[in-house]
Amino acid sequence: MDKKVLILTTGGTIAMKLDPELGVIPAVSGEDLVDSVPGLRDVCPVEVREFSNVPSPHMTPRLMFELGGIIEEALRHDDVLGAVVTHGTDTLEETAYLLDLLHAGDKPVCVTGAMRSGTDVSYDGTVNLLDAVRVAAAPEARGKGVLVVLNDEIHAAREVTKTHSASVKTFESPFWGPLGYVDADRIVFRREPLGRQSLRPADLVEDVHLVKLASGSDSLLIDFLADRGVRGLIIEAFGRGNVPPTAAPGIRRAIAKGIPVVITTRTHTGRVLDVYGYDGGAKTLKEAGAILGGETSAIKARLKLMLALGLTSEKDALKKIFEEA
């Protein structure tokens, strides 16, 4: 029995073309996208399913969760080697991370996309999709979870982020670097992704919100969300997880209302840690009951809390989920 790679298309620039009047818009079906890649079906048999055909900003955590369920069900079949997801790049790192949290088993899942549309002279979707299928079919990719494959590089979903609004070399893993790369003759891995977690609730809790702080930020937005009784809050703080003293009272009030508050950092690398004990320092926030988010970025911490709240609302259990990362 020939084993296949499942390709799930969701839309994004990789499936778009330029309309002279409307601009770049969705225009290519999943089958047409796959058929446009020379040599793709020579790598291994593929099955194409069109999950959606939407721009990346239209993707939601609910859609990501549904996609994850479809992938996990498909990977249970013996004739499936792995899966590839084509996706818009604006929210690609979020979808990849949520899929990684949901992912069980050793079969690889590769998420890819394009920075240029199909009508651009230097369209990058063709090689990115071909590379993603090659990685998904490679024995070396097993056990590495969800991978992001673009621009000949292979990144861990937990670590990768979009760093440039237009360059084809936009996806990078700050500090850690890529796991490996796609060469002409083989797939090359140089390290393993560590620190992966598995969170597999029956459903996710979507009412989780992110507040990004800047110098002089106060408690206005935090209080607004807390007064609405939201289920969770992510605070993107500074450095080691420190906030302006004017924002700290709102965080304490939200915690007092029983809302889980996770503190993350706006820096690209490094952990949140209870080092600073001044007013607004991470030490004082932790003592007030905030959860320190470790290395997880704010946008990814939001998705993690959505899944975690689907499993438990107990503070110590939530704390353990975030401190393990």
N, C-alpha and C positions, 0 to 999 in steps of 0.2 A: 504493500500500500504506500503510494507516494504521499509524503507529508507536505502540508501547505502552510503558508503564512496568511493569516487573516488581515486584510486591510480595511480599516474603518475610516471613512472620510467624514469630516465634520464641517468642511468649508475653509475659509481663510484665504489669504492672498495666493496660496498655492493653487487654489481653484478659481481664481479671478482673472478677468481680462478688462482691458480699457474700453469703456464706451465713450466716444467723443463728447457726448453731451452730459452723461451722468458721472463720469469718472470711473475709477476702478471698482467693479462690482462682481458679485458671484455670477459665474457663467459656465462652469465646467462640472459635469456630473462625475461621480466617483469612478465609474467604468471608463469614461473618456480620459480622466486624469491618468489612470493606470495604463491605458492603451497608448498614451502619448509618450511613455518612457521606453526607449529602445532597450531591449535586453532584459527588461524586468522579469518577464515570465520565463526567461531562461535560467534565472537564479533558482527558482523552485516554483511549484504550482502556487497560485494565489486565489483567494476568494475575496471579493470586494463587497462590502456592505456600506451603503450610504446612511450614516447615522443622522446627519444634518447637512445643510449647506448654508452656513451662516458666517458673517464676519466674526472675528475673534472677540470683539467687545460685546457681542450678543451671547457669548457663552456664559452660563451660570453654574454655581455649585450644584444645583439640582440636576442640570444636564450632565455635568461631570460625573456625578454619582450614578446616574442611570447608565452612562457609558461604561463606567467601571463594572457595573453588574453584568453588562453584556459581554465584556471582555473576559471576566472571570468564568462565566458560564462556558464561553467558547473554548477557553484554554483547558477545560476539563476533558475535551475530546482528544483521543490518542492521535488522530491524524493532523492535529494542529501543532506546528513547531513553535509558533509565537505570534505576536500581533504587532501591527503598525497602525498608528493613528496619525492622520494628516490633520493639521490644525493651524489656525491663524496664530501669528507669533505674539500678538499683544498679551494674550492670557495663556500662552502655551505652557509657561513654567508652572502656573497654577494647576492647570489640568493634569500635567505630568505628575506633580507632587501628590494631588489627591488620588490619582490612579495608583501611585506607588504605595500610599498608605493602605489602600484597599487590596493591593495585589498579594496573592498567596501563590506559593509554588515557585518552581525554578524557571518556568518558561519566560523568555524575554518579551517585554513590551517596549516598543520604540515609538516615540512621538517626534514628528518632523513637520516642517512647514517650509515657507519660502518668504524671502524679504522682497522679492520682485514678482510682478504678475506675469501671466503667460504671454502677454503682448510686449513685454520688455525684451530688448535685444539680449540682455544677459540674465535671462530667467534662470533662477537657481533651484526651482522646484523639481526639475527632472532628476538631477544628480542627488538631491537630498532624499527623494523618495526611493531611488534605486539603492542608495547607501543604507537607508533604514531597513529595507527588505533584506539586504545582505546581512545586516547585523542581527535582525530578528531570526534569521535562519541559521546563524552561526552557533555551533556548540559552545564556543568561548563566551558567548553572551549569557548563557544559562546561570541562574542564581544571582544575577546582578540587579534584579528588579526592573523598574521602569527607567528607560534611558532616553535621553534627548539627543537626536542625531541630526546635525546640520553642519554645513561647511566642512565636511570630512571629519568632524570631531564627534566624540561620544562623551556625553556628560551624564552624571547622576542626577535624577530628578530632584533629589533633596538639596543639591548644591547649586544648580544652574540658575542663571538669571539673565534676562535680556538687558544689555548694557548700552545699546545704541539704537536710535530710532529708525535708522535706514540702512546701515552697513550690513553686508552679508555675514560679517564676522561679529555678530551681535551677541550670540549666546556664549557666555563664559561662566566658569566656576571660580569666583574670586578666591584667592589664597590657595585653593586646592588644585585647580587646573582640571583638564579633562581626564576621564578614565582611560581613554585611548583614542584611536583614529582608524579611519577606513582607508586602506591602501588599495592599489590596483589589483593586487593578487590575494590579499587576505585581510582579515579584521585583526587589529592589534590592540590588546589591552595591556596597560602598564601598572594598574593598581586596582584594588577592589573598593567598592562603595561600602563604607562602614556606617554604623549608627542608624540603619533603616528600622522603621517601626511598622507594625501592622495594627490598624484600627478598622474593624469591620462591623459597624453597627447595622441593625436592620434598616435604619433610616438616619439621616443627618438633621441637625438643627440649624436652620438657615438664619435665624435671628441673632447673628453675631456681627458686630460692627467694628470698624477700624478707625482710630483717631490718630492722625499724624500730628505731632507736636513740633513747634518751632520756638525760637527764642521769644519769650514773653507770652507764650500761650497760656490761657487761663482755663477755668473749669467749665466754660459755657457749653461746649459741645458734649463734654462728658456728662454734665448734669442733665442736659436735654435727653440724652439716650438713657441714662439711668432712670429718669422720671417716666420714661415710656415703658420701663420694665423689660428692657431687652434681655436676652438670655446670656449674652456674653460680650465682653469688650476686649479688644486688642489695642494697646497703647504703643505706638511707635515712638520711643523715647530717644535720648541721646546716649552716645558712648556705652558705658556699662549698664545702662538702663535708668539713667537719671532724668528727671523732669523739672521744669520750672516750678518754683514754690507755689505759684498761683494755680498750677494744675493739680498739685498734690491733694488739696481738699476734695476736689471732685472725685478723684480716684478712691479716696477713703470713703466718701459717701456712697459710691457705687458698691464697694465691697460690703459696707454695712447693710445695704439692701439685698445682699445675697447674690450679687451678680459676679460671676468669675471674671477677674481682670488679669490679663496676661501682659506682661511688660516685655517688649522687644526693643531692639536697637536699630537705629537708622544707618549704622555703619554696615558695610558690605560683608565684613568678616568679624569674627570674635563673638564671645559669649556675653550675655547679660549676667552680672554677678553682684552680689550684695557687698560691695566694697565701700561705697561712699555713704556716710551717715549724716550728712547735712540735710536740711529740709528739702525734700524732693529727691534725695539720693535713693538709689535702689535698695539700700539696707533698710531705710525707713519705710519704703513701700512694701517690702517683703514682711516687715514686722507688722504692718497694717493688714496683711492678708493677701497681698498681690502675689501672683504666680510669675516667676521669672522664666522667660521663654527660651533660655539657652542661646543656641546659634540660629534658631529658626527665624527667618525674615518675617516681617509683619504680615505680608499678604499670604504667606504659607501658614503662619500661626493661626490666622483666621480660619483657614480650611481645616486645620488640625483640630481646633476647638469645636468646629461644627460637627466633626466626626466623633470627637471625644464625648461631647454632650449627648450624642446618640447612644452612648454606652453608660454614662454615669454623670450625675451632677454633684457627686461627693467631692469636696474640695481637696482632700488629701489624695484621692485617686487622680484627679485632674493634675494636681501638682506633680505627681509621679510621672504621668505621661509626658509632661513638658520637661522635666528635669532629667529624664532618661536620654533625651536627644542630645 
